[in-house]
């Protein structure tokens, strides 16, 4: 959530920055500023009434002590009126504050200066590409055919049990899935990330804390009886570990990693581009989260990018990195790098990771602060990234590593799988 003080002092800058997201925010920004002015004026009036009431209470005590009960009684009548007035003003101030907060929730984060202009994924900027795209043998197949051929993932069985988008992993498919999770976690912990096991359901406050609510409410599975949400990513529970926390500067940086299943309704996703593992309602992902000092967050972002690169280099998958344009960025992000693996069998790039800096946007919602050198509370910066999401990594391995003899397992995964080939 954007800070109201910043909006108040930089209205044109906020409007112009959000225009990079192809959002005309002038009306909302003006409404936010007006609501804030009303809220602050009401608070000033309330503070004045409370001050007067406190003064009268002191005077009443002095009059009662000196035996001037009649004068004290007159002042008591005034305090009754002031209490009624303060109640009305307090309720008005609370209502205005709530209305202001709800309005602020509708404004996305401001894009960083280096975010490119653009409206669609075609406008994203390729900043790095590495790895040789393999030439496959005649008769090579996409992963949804390969998994049937080798009986390692069953999409139809998932439909029987739950519905489309909930695959069943079997035999070497299940073992490869577990191997990837273990490998990703081992890479992350070796890089200094502390591993967490977190709940797979979160409350509403957690959803608001990281920005999934109200922006992505329709994309989340909601258990209405208990008012809990199935997590769309480990980012939500892990980042909320630090909600309502005040850190000391010497506690930075905080590095976390967690494996969780992820649940996304993905309403409206149809067609060949979401076939097989390309788009699921339940999938596994290993996440990395960082809590950083504002002066260090962009350096940390580059470090996260290099970390994900090192994983893909070891897997020997061809990949590229995109800097997302304003129109393709997530609601909460200030800057996002997407990683994509090339699927040779599908002849297209598949997104496998997003690494983002949210600056203070999430921290403001979370009330995640730190004490600076002067003892003043400041908002921290939060970052997160997929390290990695499994379905499209698995699709890339199955398709790019297929041979006439079978699917050759990347060497770095063999100590985890216990086998070299799926055949």
N, C-alpha and C positions, 0 to 999 in steps of 0.2 A: 504494500500500500504506500502510495506517495505521501510524503510528509506535508501536512497542511501549511506549516510555516514556509516551506520551500515554494509551494504553489502560490501562496499569498504574495511572496516577494519576487516571484519569477513567472508571472502569468503568461506572458508572451513566449518565454522560453519553453514552458511546458506545452503550450498549444503547438508551437512549431516542431518540438521534438515528437509529439504524438502524431503529427502530420506525416512523419516518416513511416508510421505504421498504417498510413492511409486512413487515419481517423480524424474527423473534424470534431475536436474536443472543446471548441470555444464556448458553446452553450453550457456544457457540463462544468467547465472550469469556472465560468462566471457564476453559476449557481452554487458551486462549492465555496467560492470566496464570499458570496452574499450570506450563505448559511453560517459561515465562520464568523462574519461580522455580527450577525444577530446573536449567535451563541456567546461571543465575547462580551457584547453589550449587556446581555442578560446576566452573565456572570458578574460583571462589574456592578450591576444594580443589586444583585443578590449579596455580593460581598459588602456593599454599603449598608444594606438592611441588617445583615448579621453583625456588622461593626456597631451600628447604633443599638441593636438589641443587647450586645455585650456591655456597652457603656451604661445602658439603663439598668442592667442587672447589678452592676457595681454600685450605682447610685442608690438602688433600692436597698441593697445590703447596708450601706452607710446610714440611710434614713431609718431603717428598722433598728439599727444599733443605737441611734441617738433618740429613739422613741417617737420619731415623727411618722407615725403609722398612716395618717391621713394622706400625706404627700406620697408615701410609698405606695399606697393603694392606687393613686392616680397614675403613677408610673407603671404599675402592674397592668393596668388596662391598656396602656400603650404597647406593652410587650406582647399582649395577646394579639393585637392587630398586626404587630411586626412578625409574629410567628406565622400567622395566616398568610401574610404577604411573602414571607421567605419560602413557605411551602409551595405556593403557586409559582414563584420564580424558580425554585429548585426543580420542579417538575417540568417547567418550560425549558430550562437549561439542559436537562437530561434528554428531553425529546429532541431538541435541536442537535445535541451531540450525537444521538443515535441516527438521526436523519443524515447528518453530515458524514458519519462513518459509512452508512449504506451507500451514499453517493460516491465516496472515495473508493469503495470496493469496485465500482464500475470502471475506474480508470486503470489501464494497464501501466506497466513500468515504462520509464523513458528509455529509448534505445541509446546505447553508447554512441559516441561520435563516429566511431569507425564502422558502425553498422551500415551496410550499403543500402541505397534506395532500391525500391522494388515492391511488387505486389504479389508475386507468385514464386513457387520454388524455382522456376526457370531464371529468376533474377538473383538467385544466390550466387555467391562468389567462391569459385574453387581456389583454395589457397595452398593446397598440397596434394600430391598424388604419388603413390608408391606401389611397387609390386607388379610383376609381370602377369598379364592376363593369359591364362593357359589356353592352348589350342586343344579342344577335346576331340576324342575319337568319334568316328562315324557311329551314329546311333545313340549318342549321349542324350540323357534325359533330364528334365527338371526334377526337383526334389520330390514333388508329390507323386511322381511315377517311381522314383528310386525307392521310396520308403515302402511302397507296396511290393516292389520286386524283392527287397531284402527283408520284408516283414519286421520293420523296426519302429514304425509309427502308424497307428490306425486311426484315421480321421472318422471313419464310419462308426467305429465302436464308441468314439467320443460322442457322436451324434445320438447314439442309442442311449448312452448313460445320461447325458446332459443336453447337448445340442451342438449346433455348428460352432466351431471355434474353440472346442475343448478336446484336443487330441489325447490319445493314449499312447505313451511311449512303451516299447516292448523290447526285451532282450538287449541286444547291443545298442539299440537306440536309447533305451533308458540308461544304460551304462555310460554312453557317450554324453548324455545330458548331465549326469552326475559328475562326470570327469570335467566338463567345462565349468561347472559351478565351483568345484574344488580348486581347479587351476586358477580361475579368476580371483577367488578369495585369497589363495596363496600369493598371487602376484600383488594384490592390494595390501595385504598385511606385511609383506616383505618391503613394500614402499612406505611403510609407516602408518598405514590406516588401521585403526582399532576395530576389530570385528564386533558386531552386535547381532543378537537375535531379537527381533521386535515383533509386536502384534501385527496380525494381518487385517485387523479391523481397527478403525479409528473413529473417534467421536467428531462431532461437528466442529468443535473448537480447533481440532487438529487440521481439518480440511480447510478452514478459514486461515489458519496460521501459515500454511505454505501456498495458498492461493488456488487450490483446487476448487474451493467454494468461494463465491457462487459461480465462478467462470465455467467449471466443467461438471456441474451437478448432474446434467443429463448423461454424462459419459461414465458415471460411477454407479456401481451396484449398491443399493441402499437397503439395509435391513430395517424396515420401518418400525417394527415392534420395539426394537431396542434403540432405534435412531443411531445406528452405527453404519459406517461405510466400509466396504472392502477396498483395500488400498490399490491405487492404480500404479504405484511404484513405492519402493522402500524409502524414497526421498521424504514421503509424508511422515511416517512415524519416526524416522531417524532425526530429521530436522526438528521435529517437535519435542525431542528429548531436551532441547535447550529453550523451550518456551518459558517466558517469565523468569529468565535467568540473567543475573548481572555478573559478568566475568571480570577478572583482572587482566590487564594487558599481557602479563607474563604467561597467561594460559593459551595464548595464540601460538601457532595455529592448532585447531582441533580437527583431526582427520578421522572419519568414520567410514566403515564399509559394512554392508549387510546383503545377504541373499534373502529374497522373498519371492513367492509367487506374486504375480500382478494380475489385476482383474480390471478389464475395460469393456464397457458395453459396445463401444465403437459403432454407435447407431448410424445407419446410413452408409456403411462400408460394404459395397458389393462390387462384383466384377472380377476379371481375370487377375488384376493387379494385387488382389488380396487373397489369391488362391493358396492353399496349403499352409505353410508356416509364415507366409508373408504378413498375415494379419489375424491375430487370435484374440479371443476374449479372456483366456487365461494363459499366461506364459511365465517363464522364470527369468529373473534378472538379478544381476549383482550390481549394486549401486555404490558410488562413492560420494560422500558429503564432506564439505569443508566449512568451518566457521573461521573467518579471517578478520584481521585488522584491516580497515578500509585502505590503508596505504599499501597493503600487500596482496589484495585480492586479485588484481589482474596478473601479477606475477604467478600467483597460485593457479589461476586459470590456465596459463601457458604450461605450467607443470602438469596439470591434469591432462591436457592435450597430449603432451609428450608421453605420459604414462599409458594412455590408451593406445598410442602409436606403437609403443614397445610390445604390447600384447598382440596386436595385429601382425607386427613384424615376426614374432615368434610363431604365430599360426601360419605365416607365409600366405596370407590372403591379400589379393590386390584391393587396395582401398584408396579413398580420397577424402579430403576434409573440406567442408564448405563453411563459409561464414554466412549465416543466414541474413537475408535482407529484412527490412522493417516489416514487410507484409507477411512474412512467413515465420516470424518469431513467436514464441509462446507468450502468453499474457504476462507472466511474472518476470521474464528475462530482460536483462539489459544488453547482453551479448551472448550469442549461442554459436558453437561450432558443431556441425553435424558430421559424423563419420558414416561413410557408405562403403559397403563391400560390393564388388562387381560380381554378379551372378552370370557366369558364362552361358549356362544352359538357358537362362531366361533372357540373356542379352540386355541386361539393365542393371542399374545401381540400386542396392537395397540399403536403406538406413538402418544402422545397427547401434548408434550411440549419439546422444546429444550431451554436450558439456557446456554448462551455462554459469554465468555470474549474475546473481540477482541484486547485487549491491545491497542497499538497505531495504528493498521492497518487502521481502519476507520478514526480515528482522523487525520492521515497524509493526507488522501484524502480530508477530510472536512476542513483542516486547523483549527481544534479545539484545542486551546491551552490555557494555563494558565500561569500566572506570578509566578515564584517561589520566595523564600525568598530573593534571590539576584536580583530580578527584571528581570530575564531572562525568555524568552518564552519557555515553554516546552509543549509537546503533552500530552493531557489527555488520559485516557482510557475509552472506551465505552463498555457497556454490554447490552444484551437484553435477554428476555425470553418470552415464551408464558405463559399467566396466565389467561385463557388457550384458546387453540384452541377448538372450540365447536363441530365439527362434530363427532370426535371419543370419546369425553367425553359423548356426547349424545348417541352414539351407545353403550358405556359401560353401561350407566344408563338403557337404554331400555332393553339390554340383561341380565345384571346381576340382575336387580331389577324386572324382570318379575315373575309373579306368575299365578296360574290358574285363579285367579280373575281379574288380570290386572297388569299394571306396577306401582309399588309402588314408589312414589316420595321420594327421600332422604329428611329427616326431615329438613335439613338446607335450602332447597329450597322452602318449603311449604309456608312460608310467602310471597314469591315472585310469586309463581304460583297461590295461592288461591285454590288449590285442592290437595288432598293427593294421588290420584290414577288416572291412565288413564285406562278406561274400556269401 
